[in-house]
Amino acid sequence: MSVRSVPAIVLSLVLGAAALLTVPSAAWSDGGNATDPEVDRSACGQGTATRAKLKVGTLEENSSRLMIIGTVWSDDSDAWDWKLKHNGEISDNGRARGNENSDLSFRVSRTMFDGYGTDDIVFRAENARTGEVCRMVVDY
């Protein structure tokens, strides 16, 4: 091996390693990005003014994390029991009440791990007094 071929081999190895380091982010991406979130909006019950929205997208600074925002707008300040599911498993749950300063709405914001393939996100909120249910689903 000549002295001239050593720098060429080193350069080849460095460029090959650099190419391999950039491939995983493109190969593991689900095709979405932070500027194109998936959204599901719906009225929660027939003849009611209650409506809800589920928004799912990746974090701009960390594409392996999903940003989940579930919002319910109601016409009263009743308590709502809510659940967030990720691929069939409960990720988080709680109870919230609409705030008069925010048009009687409440918002749940969480981050989740963005696994390989499609993520099935479900946001469900049930009015504790009336039993009215809001349910949104986003496949991201």
C-alpha positions in Angstrom: 0.0 0.0 0.0 1.5 3.3 -1.0 1.5 6.4 1.2 -0.8 8.2 -1.3 -3.6 5.6 -0.9 -3.9 6.0 2.9 -5.5 9.5 2.8 -7.9 8.2 0.1 -8.9 5.3 2.3 -9.4 7.5 5.3 -11.5 10.0 3.3 -13.6 7.1 2.0 -14.3 5.8 5.5 -15.2 9.3 6.8 -17.6 10.0 4.0 -19.1 6.6 4.3 -19.7 7.1 8.0 -21.2 10.5 7.4 -23.6 9.1 4.9 -24.7 6.4 7.3 -25.4 8.9 10.1 -27.8 10.9 8.0 -29.8 7.9 6.7 -31.7 6.9 9.9 -33.6 10.2 10.3 -34.9 9.9 6.8 -35.5 6.1 6.9 -37.3 6.2 10.2 -39.5 9.1 9.4 -43.3 8.5 9.1 -43.5 11.2 6.3 -45.0 13.9 8.5 -43.3 17.0 9.9 -44.0 19.6 12.5 -45.5 22.0 10.0 -48.1 19.4 8.7 -49.9 18.1 11.7 -52.9 15.7 11.4 -56.1 17.1 12.9 -59.5 15.6 13.7 -62.4 17.9 14.5 -65.9 16.9 15.5 -69.1 17.9 17.1 -69.5 15.8 20.3 -73.2 15.1 20.3 -76.3 15.7 18.3 -78.0 19.0 19.1 -75.1 20.2 21.3 -72.7 23.1 20.9 -69.8 21.1 22.3 -67.0 20.4 19.9 -63.6 19.0 20.1 -60.3 18.9 18.2 -57.2 16.6 18.3 -54.0 17.8 16.8 -50.9 15.5 16.3 -47.5 16.5 15.0 -43.8 16.0 15.6 -41.8 18.4 17.7 -39.7 20.6 15.6 -36.5 20.1 17.7 -37.1 16.3 18.2 -38.7 14.3 15.4 -38.8 11.2 17.6 -41.5 12.8 19.9 -45.1 13.5 19.0 -46.9 16.6 20.3 -50.5 15.8 21.1 -53.1 18.6 21.8 -56.7 17.7 22.6 -59.2 20.5 23.1 -62.9 20.5 24.1 -65.1 23.6 23.8 -68.3 23.4 25.9 -71.2 25.6 26.6 -70.9 25.0 30.4 -68.3 24.6 33.1 -68.9 20.9 33.8 -66.1 18.6 34.7 -64.8 16.3 31.9 -63.0 13.0 32.3 -60.4 12.6 29.5 -58.1 9.9 28.2 -55.3 9.9 25.7 -54.5 6.5 24.1 -51.4 5.7 22.0 -51.6 2.5 19.9 -54.4 1.1 22.1 -52.7 1.8 25.5 -53.7 4.6 27.9 -51.0 7.2 27.8 -52.5 9.6 30.2 -55.9 10.5 31.8 -57.4 13.1 34.1 -60.3 15.4 34.8 -60.6 19.0 33.6 -63.2 21.8 33.7 -63.9 24.4 31.1 -62.5 27.9 32.0 -64.8 30.9 31.5 -61.7 33.0 30.5 -61.1 30.6 27.6 -64.6 30.3 26.1 -65.4 27.3 28.5 -62.7 25.2 26.9 -60.0 23.0 28.2 -56.8 21.8 26.5 -54.7 18.7 27.2 -51.1 18.9 25.8 -48.7 15.9 26.0 -45.7 14.5 24.3 -45.4 10.9 23.3 -42.7 8.7 21.7 -43.0 8.5 18.0 -42.6 4.8 17.3 -41.8 3.1 14.0 -44.8 3.1 11.6 -48.2 4.6 12.0 -49.2 5.9 15.5 -52.9 5.6 16.4 -53.8 8.5 18.8 -57.2 8.7 20.5 -58.5 11.5 22.6 -61.7 10.9 24.5 -63.5 13.2 26.9 -66.7 12.5 28.7 -68.9 15.0 30.5 -69.1 13.8 34.1 -72.6 15.3 34.6 -74.4 14.6 31.3 -72.4 11.6 29.9 -71.8 13.4 26.6 -68.7 11.9 24.8 -66.2 13.5 22.5 -63.9 11.1 20.7 -61.3 12.0 18.0 -58.8 9.7 16.3 -55.7 10.5 14.3 -53.4 8.0 12.6 -50.0 9.7 12.3 
